[in-house]
Amino acid sequence: MVPQLTSKVDNLRPAFGFDDISLAPGTDTADPSDVDLSQNFCGIPLAVPIIASAMDAVVSPATAALLNKLGSLACINLEGLWFRYDDPLPHFTAIRAAAKGDVQELFANFYAEPIKESLIAQRIAEIHANGSPAMIAATPQAIGKFGDAIIKGGADLLVIQSQVSSARHIATGYAPLELADFVKRSGIPVAVGNTTNAEAAYSLMEQGAAAIFVGIGPGNACTTREVLGIGVPQVTAVSDVAGARDAYMKASSRYVPVVADGGIRKGGEIAKALAVGADAVMIGSPLARSTEAPGGGFNWGMAASSPTLPRGTRIEVGIAGSMEQILNGPSRVTDGSENLVGAVRQSAAALGVQRLAAFRDVEVIYAPAAATEGKSWQRGR
């Protein structure tokens, strides 16, 4: 007699992305002018819940200052071109001009140049000189080598960012970064990313993480999901980690913001991220479409420069308008990719949300048909 057989797919856990859900209006509405989207994020005041990704094609010292003036915050990549070359602009020009078949080799060559420790304090000073806080992202390995220089240079917020962040990293060839010890001696807020796992997020909070960044592979320029086969759709990932945040807050009385990092293209998706528990979103490609972005109409993932296993690629995003137009409008298109802040504010008003945290009280429904229902004429049928 054949025994009872089990299959791993018998109990697959469903997971949801932004296209799978919709936000359901309730009994209240508000005037958009009465919606307050501001918050204090790791000691830094934010007028809007949007942070620019640590992508070379998006963030430079100049765009960090511009985004700060627009009420946002920009994260600059320690392992990017700005910290490898005194003048990286010719390298940006070469990347934009390269043929598709040549660009990965170009990435490998350009990013093989060692990080110059002297540029760390210099770039931080340039960002500060323009009136902006300096938010720096780096991998654990880079923090092990340059962490003290970042702290000494006066960074306001540090993000230890890796492909998958965990509270227990096993390595036999080197000593992993001890997060709790580093947080204690850093003297500045230290955020950690990226994860999609609630237990990992909770453990990182216990070790002192000032914020948790959520997302593995959802970005437009990231190919991690295809290359490695890992990742969790953002709605489920953010909601899980937000649950860990709430549990940790109850246990410790310390609030740790959650950032939905990647997979966001339009204002409606920002509203959805906030509704499932995010405090802010991190976006790259939408801002790479600005006239001021260093990428000049292109964007590329942070892992695109790996010489052995690239997990990002150069994508052509085009140029839509200024950063101010992309964030604050006026929008010239009807798809929600411009005037992102205005869209979030209007969504909040329609849902009766007057404060950012109140987004979490909004009903979230499973509605994969919401985006296409009745839209046959828009689809050209």
Secondary structure as UniProt FT lines:
FT   HELIX           8..11
FT   HELIX           18..20
FT   STRAND          21..24
FT   HELIX           32..34
FT   STRAND          39..41
FT   TURN            42..43
FT   STRAND          44..46
FT   STRAND          50..52
FT   TURN            56..58
FT   HELIX           61..69
FT   TURN            70..71
FT   STRAND          73..77
FT   TURN            78..79
FT   HELIX           81..83
FT   HELIX           89..97
FT   TURN            100..102
FT   HELIX           103..110
FT   TURN            111..112
FT   HELIX           117..129
FT   TURN            130..131
FT   STRAND          135..138
FT   HELIX           140..153
FT   STRAND          157..161
FT   HELIX           179..186
FT   STRAND          190..195
FT   HELIX           198..206
FT   TURN            207..208
FT   STRAND          212..214
FT   TURN            220..221
FT   HELIX           224..228
FT   HELIX           234..252
FT   STRAND          258..261
FT   HELIX           267..275
FT   TURN            276..277
FT   STRAND          280..283
FT   HELIX           285..288
FT   TURN            291..292
FT   TURN            294..295
FT   STRAND          298..300
FT   TURN            302..305
FT   STRAND          314..316
FT   HELIX           323..328
FT   HELIX           340..350
FT   TURN            351..352
FT   HELIX           356..361
FT   STRAND          363..366
FT   TURN            368..374
FT   TURN            376..380
//
